[in-house]
Amino acid sequence: MNKLSTLLVACAFLLPGCGQETVSSGSPEHAGGSSFAEIYAAAEQALAVAEAKRNVWSRTEGLLRDAKAADADGRTDEAIALATEAKLQAELASVQADTEAETWRTRVLSN
């Protein structure tokens, strides 16, 4: 199985759960002691990397806006969950960009 197929299969298993709300006071985000500000900053950094690779997924920036609004409204658990989701999406977009760049080289330049 080539790299692109492997990525697509992995995304097929990972992405269905991405839209589900996972807000709870005992969520894993709290277990590591990370604050909303730390998670939000990490998500912004991951988004900047994806932007530099010119591959930002359509929902990522909206998730960050929603996270900031939830935090401002005092819904910290929801804000952390949204920022964590945005970070994951930005990281996956970066992986996708890298994989596509390598796959293009393999397919086009090897022929």
Backbone hydrogen bonds in HBPLUS format (Angstrom, degrees):
<---DONOR---> <-ACCEPTOR-->    atom                        ^
c    i                          cat <-CA-CA->   ^        H-A-AA   ^      H-
h    n   atom  resd res      DA  || num        DHA   H-A  angle D-A-AA Bond
n    s   type  num  typ     dist DA aas  dist angle  dist       angle   num
A0006-THR N   A0002-ASN O   3.04 MM   4  6.30 156.5  2.09 151.0 158.2     1
A0007-LEU N   A0003-LYS O   2.91 MM   4  6.17 157.4  1.96 150.0 155.7     2
A0008-LEU N   A0004-LEU O   2.91 MM   4  6.16 163.1  1.94 152.5 157.1     3
A0009-VAL N   A0005-SER O   2.95 MM   4  6.13 158.1  2.00 149.1 154.6     4
A0010-ALA N   A0006-THR O   2.97 MM   4  6.17 160.7  2.01 147.9 153.5     5
A0011-CYS N   A0007-LEU O   2.87 MM   4  6.11 160.9  1.91 153.3 158.6     6
A0012-ALA N   A0008-LEU O   2.92 MM   4  6.07 147.6  2.02 141.4 150.6     7
A0013-PHE N   A0009-VAL O   3.24 MM   4  6.57 140.2  2.41 142.6 151.5     8
A0013-PHE N   A0010-ALA O   3.19 MM   3  5.36 131.3  2.44  97.7 109.9     9
A0014-LEU N   A0010-ALA O   2.99 MM   4  6.21 147.8  2.10 145.8 155.7    10
A0015-LEU N   A0011-CYS O   2.85 MM   4  5.54 170.9  1.86 149.6 152.8    11
A0018-CYS N   A0015-LEU O   2.93 MM   3  5.04 152.7  2.01 109.6 118.5    12
A0020-GLN N   A0017-GLY O   3.30 MM   3  5.52 159.7  2.34 107.2 113.2    13
A0027-SER N   A0024-SER O   3.20 MM   3  5.26 147.7  2.31 116.7 113.5    14
A0030-HIS N   A0027-SER O   3.05 MM   3  5.81 143.9  2.18 120.3 127.7    15
A0031-ALA N   A0028-PRO O   3.06 MM   3  4.99 128.8  2.34  94.8 109.0    16
A0033-GLY N   A0030-HIS O   3.06 MM   3  5.09 150.8  2.15 101.4 110.5    17
A0039-ILE N   A0035-SER O   3.07 MM   4  6.35 166.9  2.08 155.8 158.9    18
A0040-TYR N   A0036-PHE O   2.75 MM   4  5.86 165.7  1.77 160.6 165.2    19
A0041-ALA N   A0037-ALA O   2.95 MM   4  6.01 158.2  2.00 141.4 147.5    20
A0042-ALA N   A0038-GLU O   2.98 MM   4  6.20 154.6  2.05 144.0 151.1    21
A0043-ALA N   A0039-ILE O   2.89 MM   4  6.13 150.4  1.98 146.5 155.1    22
A0044-GLU N   A0040-TYR O   2.88 MM   4  6.18 156.5  1.93 151.2 157.4    23
A0045-GLN N   A0041-ALA O   2.95 MM   4  6.17 153.3  2.02 144.8 152.2    24
A0046-ALA N   A0042-ALA O   2.92 MM   4  6.14 159.6  1.97 146.5 151.8    25
A0047-LEU N   A0043-ALA O   2.87 MM   4  6.06 151.5  1.96 145.7 154.0    26
A0048-ALA N   A0044-GLU O   2.92 MM   4  6.16 149.3  2.02 142.5 150.6    27
A0049-VAL N   A0045-GLN O   3.09 MM   4  6.43 149.8  2.18 146.3 153.9    28
A0050-ALA N   A0046-ALA O   3.05 MM   4  6.36 159.0  2.09 145.8 151.4    29
A0051-GLU N   A0047-LEU O   2.80 MM   4  6.05 156.5  1.85 151.3 158.4    30
A0052-ALA N   A0048-ALA O   2.94 MM   4  6.13 151.9  2.02 142.1 149.4    31
A0053-LYS N   A0049-VAL O   3.13 MM   4  6.44 137.2  2.33 139.9 151.2    32
A0053-LYS N   A0050-ALA O   3.10 MM   3  5.08 127.8  2.39  93.5 107.4    33
A0055-ASN N   A0050-ALA O   3.02 MM   5  5.43 170.6  2.03 146.8 149.1    34
A0054-ARG N   A0051-GLU O   2.88 MM   3  4.75 155.3  1.94 102.1 109.1    35
A0060-THR N   A0057-TRP O   3.38 MM   3  5.77 149.6  2.48 110.8 118.7    36
A0063-LEU N   A0059-ARG O   2.97 MM   4  6.19 150.7  2.06 154.2 162.9    37
A0064-LEU N   A0060-THR O   3.13 MM   4  6.50 152.4  2.21 148.6 155.7    38
A0065-ARG N   A0061-GLU O   3.02 MM   4  6.36 155.9  2.08 146.4 152.9    39
A0066-ASP N   A0062-GLY O   2.87 MM   4  6.09 163.1  1.90 150.6 155.3    40
A0067-ALA N   A0063-LEU O   2.83 MM   4  6.00 148.2  1.93 143.2 152.5    41
A0068-LYS N   A0064-LEU O   2.99 MM   4  6.22 159.1  2.03 148.8 153.3    42
A0069-ALA N   A0065-ARG O   3.01 MM   4  6.27 157.6  2.06 148.9 155.2    43
A0070-ALA N   A0066-ASP O   2.87 MM   4  6.05 158.2  1.92 147.6 153.6    44
A0071-ASP N   A0067-ALA O   2.94 MM   4  6.16 156.6  2.00 147.7 154.0    45
A0072-ALA N   A0068-LYS O   2.97 MM   4  6.19 155.0  2.04 144.1 151.1    46
A0073-ASP N   A0069-ALA O   3.00 MM   4  6.23 139.0  2.17 142.6 153.5    47
A0075-ARG N   A0070-ALA O   2.83 MM   5  5.08 150.2  1.92 162.3 153.8    48
A0074-GLY N   A0071-ASP O   3.03 MM   3  5.07 158.8  2.07 104.3 110.4    49
A0079-ALA N   A0075-ARG O   2.92 MM   4  6.13 157.6  1.97 152.5 160.0    50
A0080-ILE N   A0076-THR O   2.86 MM   4  6.08 158.8  1.90 156.1 160.7    51
A0081-ALA N   A0077-ASP O   3.02 MM   4  6.23 160.4  2.06 145.8 151.3    52
A0082-LEU N   A0078-GLU O   2.91 MM   4  6.13 160.6  1.95 153.2 158.1    53
A0083-ALA N   A0079-ALA O   2.94 MM   4  6.09 162.5  1.97 149.0 154.0    54
A0084-THR N   A0080-ILE O   2.88 MM   4  5.97 155.0  1.94 148.2 155.5    55
A0085-GLU N   A0081-ALA O   2.99 MM   4  6.18 153.6  2.06 143.0 150.0    56
A0086-ALA N   A0082-LEU O   2.93 MM   4  6.19 157.1  1.99 147.7 154.0    57
A0087-LYS N   A0083-ALA O   2.94 MM   4  6.14 154.9  2.00 145.3 152.0    58
A0088-LEU N   A0084-THR O   2.98 MM   4  6.23 159.3  2.02 147.6 152.9    59
A0089-GLN N   A0085-GLU O   2.92 MM   4  6.17 163.5  1.95 152.7 157.0    60
A0090-ALA N   A0086-ALA O   2.94 MM   4  6.15 158.5  1.99 148.5 154.2    61
A0091-GLU N   A0087-LYS O   2.94 MM   4  6.15 158.5  1.98 150.4 156.4    62
A0092-LEU N   A0088-LEU O   2.89 MM   4  6.11 160.7  1.93 153.6 158.9    63
A0093-ALA N   A0089-GLN O   2.89 MM   4  6.05 149.5  1.98 144.2 152.9    64
A0094-SER N   A0090-ALA O   3.06 MM   4  6.32 148.1  2.17 142.1 149.9    65
A0095-VAL N   A0091-GLU O   3.01 MM   4  6.35 157.0  2.07 147.5 153.7    66
A0096-GLN N   A0092-LEU O   2.84 MM   4  6.03 157.6  1.89 147.0 153.6    67
A0097-ALA N   A0093-ALA O   2.93 MM   4  6.16 155.6  1.99 143.7 149.9    68
A0098-ASP N   A0094-SER O   3.00 MM   4  6.28 162.1  2.04 151.5 155.7    69
A0099-THR N   A0095-VAL O   2.89 MM   4  6.08 163.4  1.92 153.0 157.8    70
A0100-GLU N   A0096-GLN O   2.84 MM   4  6.00 164.3  1.87 154.0 158.4    71
A0101-ALA N   A0097-ALA O   2.99 MM   4  6.12 156.5  2.05 145.6 152.0    72
A0102-GLU N   A0098-ASP O   3.05 MM   4  6.28 160.0  2.09 148.9 153.9    73
A0103-THR N   A0099-THR O   2.82 MM   4  5.97 159.8  1.86 151.6 158.1    74
A0104-TRP N   A0100-GLU O   2.89 MM   4  5.97 157.2  1.95 146.0 151.8    75
A0105-ARG N   A0101-ALA O   3.24 MM   4  6.46 161.0  2.28 141.4 145.9    76
A0106-THR N   A0102-GLU O   3.01 MM   4  6.26 161.7  2.05 150.1 155.0    77
A0107-ARG N   A0103-THR O   2.85 MM   4  6.04 167.8  1.87 156.9 159.6    78
A0108-VAL N   A0104-TRP O   2.84 MM   4  5.72 167.3  1.86 155.2 159.3    79
A0109-LEU N   A0105-ARG O   3.00 MM   4  5.21 136.1  2.20 123.6 136.8    80
